[in-house]
Amino acid sequence: MKISDLVQELGGEFEGDSAVEISAVAEPEHAGEGDLAWVGDARYTQLHLKAAVLLLSNDQDLPQNHEAKGIWRHPEPGKAFALTIGLLHP
């Protein structure tokens, strides 16, 4: 599913390549190409993140060490993450 479709369905703001395909969700430390990772904990900001797209809260600082092709900001990232799981794996 394209990240642009997820953002349109679930809301929030997206910066980056809107054509990125998301095929799974993953924990930030295990995420890679095609994965969406919710960076909901400050401990992840110290890691090198390889997810295709990072999901952050609206006021959260962007982790400095990442390879993400896009950043999805949402007022309720936990809810957006859970709903994404449902959309990817109905």
Contacts in CASP RR format, 6 or more apart in sequence:
PFRMAT RR
TARGET T0000
AUTHOR 0000-0000-0000
METHOD contacts of the structure
MODEL  1
MKISDLVQELGGEFEGDSAVEISAVAEPEHAGEGDLAWVGDARYTQLHLK
AAVLLLSNDQDLPQNHEAKGIWRHPEPGKAFALTIGLLHP
1 21 0 8 1.000
1 22 0 8 1.000
1 23 0 8 1.000
1 87 0 8 1.000
1 88 0 8 1.000
2 18 0 8 1.000
2 19 0 8 1.000
2 20 0 8 1.000
2 21 0 8 1.000
2 22 0 8 1.000
3 14 0 8 1.000
3 17 0 8 1.000
3 18 0 8 1.000
3 19 0 8 1.000
3 20 0 8 1.000
3 21 0 8 1.000
3 22 0 8 1.000
3 36 0 8 1.000
3 52 0 8 1.000
3 53 0 8 1.000
3 70 0 8 1.000
3 72 0 8 1.000
4 14 0 8 1.000
4 18 0 8 1.000
4 19 0 8 1.000
6 22 0 8 1.000
6 36 0 8 1.000
6 72 0 8 1.000
6 84 0 8 1.000
6 87 0 8 1.000
7 13 0 8 1.000
7 14 0 8 1.000
7 18 0 8 1.000
7 72 0 8 1.000
9 83 0 8 1.000
9 87 0 8 1.000
10 74 0 8 1.000
10 80 0 8 1.000
10 83 0 8 1.000
10 84 0 8 1.000
11 74 0 8 1.000
11 80 0 8 1.000
12 72 0 8 1.000
12 73 0 8 1.000
12 74 0 8 1.000
12 75 0 8 1.000
12 80 0 8 1.000
13 58 0 8 1.000
13 72 0 8 1.000
13 73 0 8 1.000
13 74 0 8 1.000
14 70 0 8 1.000
14 71 0 8 1.000
14 72 0 8 1.000
14 73 0 8 1.000
15 70 0 8 1.000
15 71 0 8 1.000
15 73 0 8 1.000
16 69 0 8 1.000
16 70 0 8 1.000
16 71 0 8 1.000
17 69 0 8 1.000
17 70 0 8 1.000
20 34 0 8 1.000
20 52 0 8 1.000
20 53 0 8 1.000
20 69 0 8 1.000
20 70 0 8 1.000
21 34 0 8 1.000
21 52 0 8 1.000
22 34 0 8 1.000
22 35 0 8 1.000
22 36 0 8 1.000
22 52 0 8 1.000
22 53 0 8 1.000
22 84 0 8 1.000
22 88 0 8 1.000
23 34 0 8 1.000
23 35 0 8 1.000
23 88 0 8 1.000
24 34 0 8 1.000
24 35 0 8 1.000
24 36 0 8 1.000
24 88 0 8 1.000
25 35 0 8 1.000
25 36 0 8 1.000
25 37 0 8 1.000
25 38 0 8 1.000
25 81 0 8 1.000
25 84 0 8 1.000
25 85 0 8 1.000
25 88 0 8 1.000
26 32 0 8 1.000
26 35 0 8 1.000
26 36 0 8 1.000
26 37 0 8 1.000
26 51 0 8 1.000
27 37 0 8 1.000
28 37 0 8 1.000
28 38 0 8 1.000
28 39 0 8 1.000
28 44 0 8 1.000
28 47 0 8 1.000
28 49 0 8 1.000
28 51 0 8 1.000
28 54 0 8 1.000
29 44 0 8 1.000
29 47 0 8 1.000
29 49 0 8 1.000
31 37 0 8 1.000
31 49 0 8 1.000
31 50 0 8 1.000
31 51 0 8 1.000
31 52 0 8 1.000
32 50 0 8 1.000
32 51 0 8 1.000
32 52 0 8 1.000
33 50 0 8 1.000
33 52 0 8 1.000
34 51 0 8 1.000
34 52 0 8 1.000
34 53 0 8 1.000
35 51 0 8 1.000
35 52 0 8 1.000
35 53 0 8 1.000
36 51 0 8 1.000
36 52 0 8 1.000
36 53 0 8 1.000
36 54 0 8 1.000
36 55 0 8 1.000
36 72 0 8 1.000
36 81 0 8 1.000
36 84 0 8 1.000
37 49 0 8 1.000
37 51 0 8 1.000
37 53 0 8 1.000
37 54 0 8 1.000
37 55 0 8 1.000
38 54 0 8 1.000
38 55 0 8 1.000
38 77 0 8 1.000
38 78 0 8 1.000
38 80 0 8 1.000
38 81 0 8 1.000
39 45 0 8 1.000
39 49 0 8 1.000
39 54 0 8 1.000
39 55 0 8 1.000
39 56 0 8 1.000
39 60 0 8 1.000
39 63 0 8 1.000
40 56 0 8 1.000
40 57 0 8 1.000
40 60 0 8 1.000
40 77 0 8 1.000
40 78 0 8 1.000
44 63 0 8 1.000
45 61 0 8 1.000
45 63 0 8 1.000
45 64 0 8 1.000
46 65 0 8 1.000
47 63 0 8 1.000
47 65 0 8 1.000
48 65 0 8 1.000
48 66 0 8 1.000
48 67 0 8 1.000
49 63 0 8 1.000
49 65 0 8 1.000
49 66 0 8 1.000
49 67 0 8 1.000
49 68 0 8 1.000
50 66 0 8 1.000
50 67 0 8 1.000
51 66 0 8 1.000
51 67 0 8 1.000
51 68 0 8 1.000
52 68 0 8 1.000
52 69 0 8 1.000
52 70 0 8 1.000
53 68 0 8 1.000
53 69 0 8 1.000
53 70 0 8 1.000
53 71 0 8 1.000
53 72 0 8 1.000
54 62 0 8 1.000
54 63 0 8 1.000
54 66 0 8 1.000
54 68 0 8 1.000
54 70 0 8 1.000
54 71 0 8 1.000
54 72 0 8 1.000
55 72 0 8 1.000
55 73 0 8 1.000
55 74 0 8 1.000
55 77 0 8 1.000
55 78 0 8 1.000
55 80 0 8 1.000
55 81 0 8 1.000
56 62 0 8 1.000
56 71 0 8 1.000
56 72 0 8 1.000
56 73 0 8 1.000
56 74 0 8 1.000
56 77 0 8 1.000
57 73 0 8 1.000
57 74 0 8 1.000
57 75 0 8 1.000
57 77 0 8 1.000
58 73 0 8 1.000
58 74 0 8 1.000
58 75 0 8 1.000
60 73 0 8 1.000
62 71 0 8 1.000
72 80 0 8 1.000
74 80 0 8 1.000
END
